[in-house]
Amino acid sequence: MTQHPDLLVEQKRAALYVTLNRPDKRNAQTPSLWMALHEVARTLDPSVRVVVLQGAGDDFSAGLDLHIMSPEGLPGEPKLPAIARARGEQETANLIGTFQEAFSAWREVDAIVIAAVQGHAIGAGFQLALAADLRIVTDDSKLALKETSLGLVPDLGGIQPLVDAVGYSRALEIALTGRWVTAQEAVNSGIACLGVPRSELKLATGQVVDAICENSDLAVRELKKLMVGASRRTTAEQLQAEREAQGRLLVDLVTPAGFDRSKTHSHDHHHEH
Ligand code: CAA
């Protein structure tokens, strides 16, 4: 299992809890953390049905560790401005490509990924939340894309899910202004699927985890693939993907023991395998 001082990874039954664990620095993120995060996603055990991305302490994440951008940099981490100056834009873009994998990987895994967000989720923090399939926010959550005010752009895959959630114009406005998106706006606009009091985040997240795990493992895995690609497939491609997925599921339902009605309703389906 991946080792990183700022990352806790703990499996409880079918749920993997991945915790950014640098609360004294508001869970600021580093490239080495991103390597470790990508490794967790890449090596996910098939028994993991749900991943919960969360932050230790009062905040989800204050985004990129800004010391990376200083001339001194951070020990053990790439010095981004120096690399950009010395190696040029193509090599810098290639390096960022490796960072992006820590974010894009969560759409590619079969497991459902939930971001459980409290407090601040800024820049790379907001983008990590956007990399999840579902977001639960607490009433004290404040999300913002601050990249533009640093002379940069959001580049960790957050733009597409934000545009999908709130539309082009609102997404552009959020990134242009760097303003706070409150929990209420996040829920109303579809960025988050649930808003809860701070004290209930753990409970609410657990309930969503349980609700997902009550359904057929195979159906949930197929469903995520169908949904992830839905807005970018043609109607014909989407229909094909849906009927092929259903074909696989129906074959599983009717074989080898014949049609078992209990399987379609059973809350214990996943225990039967
Ligand atoms: N990088 C490094 N250290 C950070 C940090 C960050 N992004 N955010 C907070 N910290 C550190 C602070 O330096 C401070 O450290 P010390 O105790 O050693 O001084 C500690 O965490 C606590 O921070 P604050 O005292 O500021 O805590 P607060 O509760 O008053 O404020 C905050 C919290 C609003 C998150 C504030 O810390 C803040 O604005 N942080 C910076 C947020 C930011 O601009 N992030 C970059 C976004 S852009 C991005 O992520 C880049 C990208 O994608 C390209």
py3Dmol code that shows the C-alpha trace and the ligand (Angstrom):
import py3Dmol

protein = """\
ATOM      1  CA  MET A   1       0.000   0.000   0.000  1.00  0.00           C
ATOM      2  CA  THR A   2       1.105   3.521  -0.781  1.00  0.00           C
ATOM      3  CA  GLN A   3       3.122   5.328   1.841  1.00  0.00           C
ATOM      4  CA  HIS A   4       3.070   9.092   2.151  1.00  0.00           C
ATOM      5  CA  PRO A   5       3.328  11.116   5.345  1.00  0.00           C
ATOM      6  CA  ASP A   6       0.350  13.278   4.359  1.00  0.00           C
ATOM      7  CA  LEU A   7      -1.965  10.475   3.264  1.00  0.00           C
ATOM      8  CA  LEU A   8      -3.951   8.005   5.355  1.00  0.00           C
ATOM      9  CA  VAL A   9      -5.503   5.077   3.539  1.00  0.00           C
ATOM     10  CA  GLU A  10      -7.825   2.812   5.449  1.00  0.00           C
ATOM     11  CA  GLN A  11     -10.240   0.161   4.192  1.00  0.00           C
ATOM     12  CA  LYS A  12     -13.397  -0.529   6.179  1.00  0.00           C
ATOM     13  CA  ARG A  13     -15.288  -3.387   4.551  1.00  0.00           C
ATOM     14  CA  ALA A  14     -16.039  -2.292   0.963  1.00  0.00           C
ATOM     15  CA  ALA A  15     -15.107   1.373   1.529  1.00  0.00           C
ATOM     16  CA  LEU A  16     -11.631   2.851   1.209  1.00  0.00           C
ATOM     17  CA  TYR A  17     -11.125   6.067   3.177  1.00  0.00           C
ATOM     18  CA  VAL A  18      -8.381   8.219   1.652  1.00  0.00           C
ATOM     19  CA  THR A  19      -7.571  11.091   3.987  1.00  0.00           C
ATOM     20  CA  LEU A  20      -5.383  14.100   3.219  1.00  0.00           C
ATOM     21  CA  ASN A  21      -3.611  14.271   6.550  1.00  0.00           C
ATOM     22  CA  ARG A  22      -1.750  17.537   6.891  1.00  0.00           C
ATOM     23  CA  PRO A  23      -4.262  19.510   8.950  1.00  0.00           C
ATOM     24  CA  ASP A  24      -1.727  22.038  10.311  1.00  0.00           C
ATOM     25  CA  LYS A  25      -1.176  23.189   6.708  1.00  0.00           C
ATOM     26  CA  ARG A  26      -4.870  22.916   5.818  1.00  0.00           C
ATOM     27  CA  ASN A  27      -4.102  19.752   3.816  1.00  0.00           C
ATOM     28  CA  ALA A  28      -2.100  21.685   1.236  1.00  0.00           C
ATOM     29  CA  GLN A  29      -1.136  19.346  -1.600  1.00  0.00           C
ATOM     30  CA  THR A  30       2.254  18.513  -3.090  1.00  0.00           C
ATOM     31  CA  PRO A  31       3.343  16.653  -6.233  1.00  0.00           C
ATOM     32  CA  SER A  32       4.599  13.753  -4.091  1.00  0.00           C
ATOM     33  CA  LEU A  33       1.127  13.531  -2.531  1.00  0.00           C
ATOM     34  CA  TRP A  34      -0.364  13.420  -6.027  1.00  0.00           C
ATOM     35  CA  MET A  35       1.953  10.524  -6.941  1.00  0.00           C
ATOM     36  CA  ALA A  36       0.761   8.668  -3.841  1.00  0.00           C
ATOM     37  CA  LEU A  37      -2.904   9.452  -4.597  1.00  0.00           C
ATOM     38  CA  HIS A  38      -2.512   8.179  -8.151  1.00  0.00           C
ATOM     39  CA  GLU A  39      -0.900   5.031  -6.814  1.00  0.00           C
ATOM     40  CA  VAL A  40      -3.896   4.427  -4.519  1.00  0.00           C
ATOM     41  CA  ALA A  41      -6.287   4.761  -7.457  1.00  0.00           C
ATOM     42  CA  ARG A  42      -4.142   2.611  -9.742  1.00  0.00           C
ATOM     43  CA  THR A  43      -3.815  -0.220  -7.249  1.00  0.00           C
ATOM     44  CA  LEU A  44      -7.360  -0.200  -5.911  1.00  0.00           C
ATOM     45  CA  ASP A  45      -8.366  -3.629  -4.653  1.00  0.00           C
ATOM     46  CA  PRO A  46     -11.406  -5.065  -6.486  1.00  0.00           C
ATOM     47  CA  SER A  47     -13.115  -5.460  -3.088  1.00  0.00           C
ATOM     48  CA  VAL A  48     -13.281  -1.647  -2.815  1.00  0.00           C
ATOM     49  CA  ARG A  49     -16.714  -0.505  -3.960  1.00  0.00           C
ATOM     50  CA  VAL A  50     -16.605   3.060  -2.659  1.00  0.00           C
ATOM     51  CA  VAL A  51     -13.712   5.464  -2.139  1.00  0.00           C
ATOM     52  CA  VAL A  52     -14.134   8.393   0.239  1.00  0.00           C
ATOM     53  CA  LEU A  53     -11.745  11.288  -0.328  1.00  0.00           C
ATOM     54  CA  GLN A  54     -11.600  13.454   2.780  1.00  0.00           C
ATOM     55  CA  GLY A  55      -9.441  15.897   4.701  1.00  0.00           C
ATOM     56  CA  ALA A  56      -8.243  15.705   8.298  1.00  0.00           C
ATOM     57  CA  GLY A  57      -9.017  18.650  10.559  1.00  0.00           C
ATOM     58  CA  ASP A  58     -11.167  21.665   9.763  1.00  0.00           C
ATOM     59  CA  ASP A  59     -10.627  21.835   6.000  1.00  0.00           C
ATOM     60  CA  PHE A  60     -10.809  19.575   2.979  1.00  0.00           C
ATOM     61  CA  SER A  61      -7.758  21.138   1.316  1.00  0.00           C
ATOM     62  CA  ALA A  62      -6.231  24.591   0.779  1.00  0.00           C
ATOM     63  CA  GLY A  63      -4.943  23.459  -2.613  1.00  0.00           C
ATOM     64  CA  LEU A  64      -1.431  23.452  -3.956  1.00  0.00           C
ATOM     65  CA  ASP A  65       1.257  24.025  -1.350  1.00  0.00           C
ATOM     66  CA  LEU A  66       2.182  27.541  -2.369  1.00  0.00           C
ATOM     67  CA  HIS A  67       5.800  27.027  -1.274  1.00  0.00           C
ATOM     68  CA  ILE A  68       6.187  25.022  -4.501  1.00  0.00           C
ATOM     69  CA  MET A  69       5.865  28.316  -6.356  1.00  0.00           C
ATOM     70  CA  SER A  70       8.589  30.072  -4.324  1.00  0.00           C
ATOM     71  CA  PRO A  71      12.231  30.168  -5.499  1.00  0.00           C
ATOM     72  CA  GLU A  72      13.316  27.975  -2.553  1.00  0.00           C
ATOM     73  CA  GLY A  73      10.619  25.384  -3.252  1.00  0.00           C
ATOM     74  CA  LEU A  74       9.876  22.510  -0.869  1.00  0.00           C
ATOM     75  CA  PRO A  75      12.366  19.741  -0.018  1.00  0.00           C
ATOM     76  CA  GLY A  76      11.753  16.642  -2.126  1.00  0.00           C
ATOM     77  CA  GLU A  77       9.286  18.397  -4.427  1.00  0.00           C
ATOM     78  CA  PRO A  78       9.824  19.755  -7.954  1.00  0.00           C
ATOM     79  CA  LYS A  79      10.489  23.502  -8.119  1.00  0.00           C
ATOM     80  CA  LEU A  80       7.841  24.395 -10.661  1.00  0.00           C
ATOM     81  CA  PRO A  81       8.866  27.914 -11.740  1.00  0.00           C
ATOM     82  CA  ALA A  82      12.537  26.847 -12.054  1.00  0.00           C
ATOM     83  CA  ILE A  83      11.594  23.756 -14.067  1.00  0.00           C
ATOM     84  CA  ALA A  84       9.406  25.841 -16.364  1.00  0.00           C
ATOM     85  CA  ARG A  85      12.219  28.346 -16.949  1.00  0.00           C
ATOM     86  CA  ALA A  86      14.915  25.738 -17.475  1.00  0.00           C
ATOM     87  CA  ARG A  87      13.017  23.113 -19.466  1.00  0.00           C
ATOM     88  CA  GLY A  88      10.352  25.035 -21.353  1.00  0.00           C
ATOM     89  CA  GLU A  89       6.652  24.636 -21.838  1.00  0.00           C
ATOM     90  CA  GLN A  90       6.502  21.141 -23.343  1.00  0.00           C
ATOM     91  CA  GLU A  91       8.444  19.467 -20.541  1.00  0.00           C
ATOM     92  CA  THR A  92       6.492  21.446 -17.978  1.00  0.00           C
ATOM     93  CA  ALA A  93       3.243  20.321 -19.573  1.00  0.00           C
ATOM     94  CA  ASN A  94       4.473  16.713 -19.507  1.00  0.00           C
ATOM     95  CA  LEU A  95       5.240  17.027 -15.796  1.00  0.00           C
ATOM     96  CA  ILE A  96       1.786  18.469 -15.122  1.00  0.00           C
ATOM     97  CA  GLY A  97       0.379  15.486 -17.019  1.00  0.00           C
ATOM     98  CA  THR A  98       1.728  13.246 -14.263  1.00  0.00           C
ATOM     99  CA  PHE A  99       0.085  15.472 -11.617  1.00  0.00           C
ATOM    100  CA  GLN A 100      -3.248  15.333 -13.456  1.00  0.00           C
ATOM    101  CA  GLU A 101      -3.351  11.552 -13.121  1.00  0.00           C
ATOM    102  CA  ALA A 102      -3.953  11.910  -9.365  1.00  0.00           C
ATOM    103  CA  PHE A 103      -7.250  13.593 -10.282  1.00  0.00           C
ATOM    104  CA  SER A 104      -8.409  11.927 -13.509  1.00  0.00           C
ATOM    105  CA  ALA A 105      -7.759   8.452 -12.096  1.00  0.00           C
ATOM    106  CA  TRP A 106     -10.877   8.612  -9.892  1.00  0.00           C
ATOM    107  CA  ARG A 107     -13.212   8.730 -12.907  1.00  0.00           C
ATOM    108  CA  GLU A 108     -11.481   5.692 -14.352  1.00  0.00           C
ATOM    109  CA  VAL A 109     -11.844   3.403 -11.339  1.00  0.00           C
ATOM    110  CA  ASP A 110     -14.930   1.189 -11.112  1.00  0.00           C
ATOM    111  CA  ALA A 111     -15.551   2.174  -7.495  1.00  0.00           C
ATOM    112  CA  ILE A 112     -17.815   5.131  -6.744  1.00  0.00           C
ATOM    113  CA  VAL A 113     -15.733   8.028  -5.424  1.00  0.00           C
ATOM    114  CA  ILE A 114     -17.218  10.406  -2.862  1.00  0.00           C
ATOM    115  CA  ALA A 115     -15.543  13.631  -1.762  1.00  0.00           C
ATOM    116  CA  ALA A 116     -16.559  14.435   1.819  1.00  0.00           C
ATOM    117  CA  VAL A 117     -15.847  18.151   2.019  1.00  0.00           C
ATOM    118  CA  GLN A 118     -15.703  20.384   5.076  1.00  0.00           C
ATOM    119  CA  GLY A 119     -14.239  23.857   5.452  1.00  0.00           C
ATOM    120  CA  HIS A 120     -12.061  25.155   2.651  1.00  0.00           C
ATOM    121  CA  ALA A 121     -11.617  23.431  -0.712  1.00  0.00           C
ATOM    122  CA  ILE A 122      -9.430  25.792  -2.709  1.00  0.00           C
ATOM    123  CA  GLY A 123      -7.726  25.426  -6.075  1.00  0.00           C
ATOM    124  CA  ALA A 124      -6.355  21.893  -6.257  1.00  0.00           C
ATOM    125  CA  GLY A 125      -8.578  21.167  -3.231  1.00  0.00           C
ATOM    126  CA  PHE A 126     -11.743  22.133  -5.127  1.00  0.00           C
ATOM    127  CA  GLN A 127     -10.436  20.238  -8.151  1.00  0.00           C
ATOM    128  CA  LEU A 128      -9.840  17.098  -6.096  1.00  0.00           C
ATOM    129  CA  ALA A 129     -13.431  17.316  -4.871  1.00  0.00           C
ATOM    130  CA  LEU A 130     -14.521  17.732  -8.498  1.00  0.00           C
ATOM    131  CA  ALA A 131     -12.520  14.629  -9.428  1.00  0.00           C
ATOM    132  CA  ALA A 132     -14.891  12.550  -7.304  1.00  0.00           C
ATOM    133  CA  ASP A 133     -18.171  11.180  -8.633  1.00  0.00           C
ATOM    134  CA  LEU A 134     -20.235  12.685  -5.789  1.00  0.00           C
ATOM    135  CA  ARG A 135     -19.637  15.521  -3.365  1.00  0.00           C
ATOM    136  CA  ILE A 136     -21.061  15.882   0.114  1.00  0.00           C
ATOM    137  CA  VAL A 137     -20.454  19.305   1.667  1.00  0.00           C
ATOM    138  CA  THR A 138     -20.905  20.615   5.183  1.00  0.00           C
ATOM    139  CA  ASP A 139     -22.636  23.900   5.952  1.00  0.00           C
ATOM    140  CA  ASP A 140     -19.256  25.543   6.654  1.00  0.00           C
ATOM    141  CA  SER A 141     -17.785  24.509   3.287  1.00  0.00           C
ATOM    142  CA  LYS A 142     -16.226  27.207   1.095  1.00  0.00           C
ATOM    143  CA  LEU A 143     -15.028  26.237  -2.346  1.00  0.00           C
ATOM    144  CA  ALA A 144     -13.005  28.435  -4.680  1.00  0.00           C
ATOM    145  CA  LEU A 145     -10.780  28.284  -7.730  1.00  0.00           C
ATOM    146  CA  LYS A 146      -7.991  30.721  -6.907  1.00  0.00           C
ATOM    147  CA  GLU A 147      -5.657  29.774  -9.760  1.00  0.00           C
ATOM    148  CA  THR A 148      -6.513  32.762 -11.939  1.00  0.00           C
ATOM    149  CA  SER A 149      -5.576  35.199  -9.177  1.00  0.00           C
ATOM    150  CA  LEU A 150      -2.161  33.493  -9.048  1.00  0.00           C
ATOM    151  CA  GLY A 151      -1.690  34.066 -12.771  1.00  0.00           C
ATOM    152  CA  LEU A 152      -2.490  30.420 -13.531  1.00  0.00           C
ATOM    153  CA  VAL A 153      -5.443  28.347 -14.685  1.00  0.00           C
ATOM    154  CA  PRO A 154      -7.141  25.342 -13.072  1.00  0.00           C
ATOM    155  CA  ASP A 155      -5.249  22.482 -14.749  1.00  0.00           C
ATOM    156  CA  LEU A 156      -6.022  19.403 -12.701  1.00  0.00           C
ATOM    157  CA  GLY A 157      -9.159  18.283 -14.486  1.00  0.00           C
ATOM    158  CA  GLY A 158     -11.639  20.336 -12.469  1.00  0.00           C
ATOM    159  CA  ILE A 159     -12.919  22.463 -15.341  1.00  0.00           C
ATOM    160  CA  GLN A 160     -14.849  19.740 -17.157  1.00  0.00           C
ATOM    161  CA  PRO A 161     -16.864  18.491 -14.153  1.00  0.00           C
ATOM    162  CA  LEU A 162     -17.513  22.080 -13.060  1.00  0.00           C
ATOM    163  CA  VAL A 163     -18.822  23.034 -16.504  1.00  0.00           C
ATOM    164  CA  ASP A 164     -20.894  19.831 -16.535  1.00  0.00           C
ATOM    165  CA  ALA A 165     -22.358  20.741 -13.136  1.00  0.00           C
ATOM    166  CA  VAL A 166     -23.090  24.460 -13.465  1.00  0.00           C
ATOM    167  CA  GLY A 167     -22.728  25.263 -17.182  1.00  0.00           C
ATOM    168  CA  TYR A 168     -20.116  27.230 -19.095  1.00  0.00           C
ATOM    169  CA  SER A 169     -20.959  30.745 -17.995  1.00  0.00           C
ATOM    170  CA  ARG A 170     -21.281  30.098 -14.247  1.00  0.00           C
ATOM    171  CA  ALA A 171     -18.154  27.913 -14.262  1.00  0.00           C
ATOM    172  CA  LEU A 172     -16.212  30.650 -16.030  1.00  0.00           C
ATOM    173  CA  GLU A 173     -17.470  33.233 -13.546  1.00  0.00           C
ATOM    174  CA  ILE A 174     -16.431  31.057 -10.564  1.00  0.00           C
ATOM    175  CA  ALA A 175     -12.912  30.639 -11.983  1.00  0.00           C
ATOM    176  CA  LEU A 176     -12.589  34.250 -13.142  1.00  0.00           C
ATOM    177  CA  THR A 177     -13.540  35.779  -9.831  1.00  0.00           C
ATOM    178  CA  GLY A 178     -12.086  33.129  -7.506  1.00  0.00           C
ATOM    179  CA  ARG A 179     -15.046  33.845  -5.235  1.00  0.00           C
ATOM    180  CA  TRP A 180     -16.326  31.501  -2.572  1.00  0.00           C
ATOM    181  CA  VAL A 181     -18.953  28.975  -3.548  1.00  0.00           C
ATOM    182  CA  THR A 182     -20.921  28.298  -0.379  1.00  0.00           C
ATOM    183  CA  ALA A 183     -22.330  24.919   0.619  1.00  0.00           C
ATOM    184  CA  GLN A 184     -25.801  26.134  -0.242  1.00  0.00           C
ATOM    185  CA  GLU A 185     -24.765  27.215  -3.740  1.00  0.00           C
ATOM    186  CA  ALA A 186     -22.848  23.966  -4.209  1.00  0.00           C
ATOM    187  CA  VAL A 187     -25.967  21.950  -3.412  1.00  0.00           C
ATOM    188  CA  ASN A 188     -28.382  24.183  -5.334  1.00  0.00           C
ATOM    189  CA  SER A 189     -26.198  24.228  -8.438  1.00  0.00           C
ATOM    190  CA  GLY A 190     -25.523  20.498  -8.490  1.00  0.00           C
ATOM    191  CA  ILE A 191     -21.826  20.715  -7.598  1.00  0.00           C
ATOM    192  CA  ALA A 192     -22.667  18.784  -4.437  1.00  0.00           C
ATOM    193  CA  CYS A 193     -25.395  16.186  -4.065  1.00  0.00           C
ATOM    194  CA  LEU A 194     -25.852  16.671  -0.345  1.00  0.00           C
ATOM    195  CA  GLY A 195     -25.279  19.376   2.279  1.00  0.00           C
ATOM    196  CA  VAL A 196     -25.160  18.460   5.959  1.00  0.00           C
ATOM    197  CA  PRO A 197     -24.185  20.081   9.259  1.00  0.00           C
ATOM    198  CA  ARG A 198     -20.466  19.735  10.034  1.00  0.00           C
ATOM    199  CA  SER A 199     -21.144  17.317  12.880  1.00  0.00           C
ATOM    200  CA  GLU A 200     -23.033  14.962  10.574  1.00  0.00           C
ATOM    201  CA  LEU A 201     -20.524  14.597   7.738  1.00  0.00           C
ATOM    202  CA  LYS A 202     -19.239  11.223   8.885  1.00  0.00           C
ATOM    203  CA  LEU A 203     -22.716   9.825   9.442  1.00  0.00           C
ATOM    204  CA  ALA A 204     -24.089  11.162   6.146  1.00  0.00           C
ATOM    205  CA  THR A 205     -21.082   9.854   4.213  1.00  0.00           C
ATOM    206  CA  GLY A 206     -21.478   6.446   5.840  1.00  0.00           C
ATOM    207  CA  GLN A 207     -25.137   6.382   4.840  1.00  0.00           C
ATOM    208  CA  VAL A 208     -24.281   7.129   1.198  1.00  0.00           C
ATOM    209  CA  VAL A 209     -21.585   4.439   1.291  1.00  0.00           C
ATOM    210  CA  ASP A 210     -24.094   1.932   2.686  1.00  0.00           C
ATOM    211  CA  ALA A 211     -26.743   2.886   0.121  1.00  0.00           C
ATOM    212  CA  ILE A 212     -24.276   2.289  -2.717  1.00  0.00           C
ATOM    213  CA  CYS A 213     -23.118  -1.023  -1.266  1.00  0.00           C
ATOM    214  CA  GLU A 214     -26.686  -2.282  -0.913  1.00  0.00           C
ATOM    215  CA  ASN A 215     -26.943  -2.409  -4.693  1.00  0.00           C
ATOM    216  CA  SER A 216     -25.493  -5.041  -6.953  1.00  0.00           C
ATOM    217  CA  ASP A 217     -21.745  -4.569  -7.312  1.00  0.00           C
ATOM    218  CA  LEU A 218     -21.847  -5.368 -11.029  1.00  0.00           C
ATOM    219  CA  ALA A 219     -24.767  -3.021 -11.727  1.00  0.00           C
ATOM    220  CA  VAL A 220     -23.031  -0.138  -9.901  1.00  0.00           C
ATOM    221  CA  ARG A 221     -19.798  -0.670 -11.838  1.00  0.00           C
ATOM    222  CA  GLU A 222     -21.666  -0.722 -15.159  1.00  0.00           C
ATOM    223  CA  LEU A 223     -23.732   2.317 -14.153  1.00  0.00           C
ATOM    224  CA  LYS A 224     -20.695   4.466 -13.415  1.00  0.00           C
ATOM    225  CA  LYS A 225     -19.157   3.678 -16.798  1.00  0.00           C
ATOM    226  CA  LEU A 226     -22.426   4.565 -18.535  1.00  0.00           C
ATOM    227  CA  MET A 227     -22.751   7.855 -16.642  1.00  0.00           C
ATOM    228  CA  VAL A 228     -19.103   8.943 -16.903  1.00  0.00           C
ATOM    229  CA  GLY A 229     -19.172   8.842 -20.667  1.00  0.00           C
ATOM    230  CA  ALA A 230     -22.810   9.883 -21.209  1.00  0.00           C
ATOM    231  CA  SER A 231     -22.379  13.558 -22.084  1.00  0.00           C
ATOM    232  CA  ARG A 232     -19.554  12.853 -24.528  1.00  0.00           C
ATOM    233  CA  ARG A 233     -21.052   9.909 -26.420  1.00  0.00           C
ATOM    234  CA  THR A 234     -23.417  10.263 -29.355  1.00  0.00           C
ATOM    235  CA  THR A 235     -26.952   9.033 -28.678  1.00  0.00           C
ATOM    236  CA  ALA A 236     -26.252   5.948 -30.776  1.00  0.00           C
ATOM    237  CA  GLU A 237     -23.036   5.221 -28.868  1.00  0.00           C
ATOM    238  CA  GLN A 238     -24.792   5.721 -25.540  1.00  0.00           C
ATOM    239  CA  LEU A 239     -27.628   3.381 -26.480  1.00  0.00           C
ATOM    240  CA  GLN A 240     -25.107   0.787 -27.596  1.00  0.00           C
ATOM    241  CA  ALA A 241     -23.157   1.102 -24.336  1.00  0.00           C
ATOM    242  CA  GLU A 242     -26.397   0.758 -22.323  1.00  0.00           C
ATOM    243  CA  ARG A 243     -27.685  -2.336 -24.131  1.00  0.00           C
ATOM    244  CA  GLU A 244     -24.286  -4.028 -23.984  1.00  0.00           C
ATOM    245  CA  ALA A 245     -24.030  -3.349 -20.240  1.00  0.00           C
ATOM    246  CA  GLN A 246     -27.560  -4.670 -19.746  1.00  0.00           C
ATOM    247  CA  GLY A 247     -26.705  -7.730 -21.768  1.00  0.00           C
ATOM    248  CA  ARG A 248     -23.777  -8.477 -19.465  1.00  0.00           C
ATOM    249  CA  LEU A 249     -25.932  -7.938 -16.375  1.00  0.00           C
ATOM    250  CA  LEU A 250     -28.801 -10.074 -17.659  1.00  0.00           C
ATOM    251  CA  VAL A 251     -26.453 -12.922 -18.487  1.00  0.00           C
ATOM    252  CA  ASP A 252     -25.126 -12.703 -14.947  1.00  0.00           C
ATOM    253  CA  LEU A 253     -28.669 -12.625 -13.533  1.00  0.00           C
ATOM    254  CA  VAL A 254     -29.870 -15.697 -15.405  1.00  0.00           C
ATOM    255  CA  THR A 255     -26.791 -17.892 -15.098  1.00  0.00           C
ATOM    256  CA  PRO A 256     -25.748 -20.285 -13.823  1.00  0.00           C
ATOM    257  CA  ALA A 257     -28.643 -21.033 -11.436  1.00  0.00           C
ATOM    258  CA  GLY A 258     -31.454 -19.598 -13.538  1.00  0.00           C
ATOM    259  CA  PHE A 259     -33.318 -16.383 -12.844  1.00  0.00           C
ATOM    260  CA  ASP A 260     -33.185 -15.613  -9.170  1.00  0.00           C
ATOM    261  CA  ARG A 261     -35.783 -13.006  -8.265  1.00  0.00           C
ATOM    262  CA  SER A 262     -34.148 -12.274  -4.948  1.00  0.00           C
ATOM    263  CA  LYS A 263     -31.066 -11.010  -6.745  1.00  0.00           C
ATOM    264  CA  THR A 264     -32.885  -8.077  -8.283  1.00  0.00           C
ATOM    265  CA  HIS A 265     -34.112  -6.851  -4.921  1.00  0.00           C
ATOM    266  CA  SER A 266     -31.802  -8.391  -2.394  1.00  0.00           C
ATOM    267  CA  HIS A 267     -29.869  -5.972  -0.259  1.00  0.00           C
ATOM    268  CA  ASP A 268     -27.390  -8.753   0.369  1.00  0.00           C
ATOM    269  CA  HIS A 269     -26.563  -9.413  -3.254  1.00  0.00           C
ATOM    270  CA  HIS A 270     -22.915  -8.545  -2.889  1.00  0.00           C
ATOM    271  CA  HIS A 271     -22.568 -10.955   0.015  1.00  0.00           C
ATOM    272  CA  GLU A 272     -23.712 -13.824  -2.144  1.00  0.00           C
ATOM    273  CA  HIS A 273     -20.581 -13.901  -4.272  1.00  0.00           C
TER     274      HIS A 273
END
"""
ligand_1 = """\
54
CAA
N 0.151 26.166 0.855
C 1.003 26.107 1.887
N 0.649 26.356 3.156
C -0.639 26.646 3.397
C -1.590 26.715 2.366
C -1.160 26.451 1.032
N -1.992 26.459 -0.001
N -2.790 27.041 2.899
C -2.590 27.180 4.230
N -1.301 26.951 4.526
C -0.649 26.996 5.834
C -0.418 28.418 6.282
O 0.764 28.919 5.725
C -0.320 28.233 7.792
O 0.952 27.722 8.083
P 1.749 28.239 9.418
O 0.860 27.827 10.544
O 3.031 27.503 9.343
O 1.839 29.721 9.256
C -1.336 27.133 8.054
O -1.524 26.437 6.806
C -2.682 27.644 8.505
O -3.129 28.593 7.531
P -3.855 29.960 7.936
O -3.249 30.487 9.211
O -3.864 30.840 6.731
O -5.300 29.388 8.274
P -6.704 30.123 8.150
O -7.694 29.172 8.737
O -6.621 31.503 8.656
O -6.969 30.229 6.552
C -7.090 29.421 4.302
C -7.183 29.073 5.807
C -8.261 30.310 3.900
C -7.192 28.066 3.582
C -5.765 30.148 4.000
O -4.715 29.418 4.575
C -5.482 30.302 2.523
O -6.033 31.179 1.862
N -4.562 29.476 1.961
C -4.095 29.593 0.608
C -5.122 29.068 -0.375
C -4.616 29.123 -1.808
O -4.507 30.186 -2.396
N -4.284 27.928 -2.369
C -3.780 27.811 -3.694
C -4.941 27.618 -4.657
S -4.439 27.551 -6.315
C -3.923 25.966 -6.580
O -4.249 25.039 -5.871
C -2.951 25.835 -7.713
C -3.349 25.092 -8.898
O -4.235 24.239 -8.949
C -2.609 25.419 -10.139
"""
view = py3Dmol.view(width=600, height=400)
view.addModel(protein, "pdb")
view.setStyle({"model": 0}, {"cartoon": {"style": "trace"}})
view.addModel(ligand_1, "xyz")
view.setStyle({"model": 1}, {"stick": {}})
view.zoomTo()
view.show()
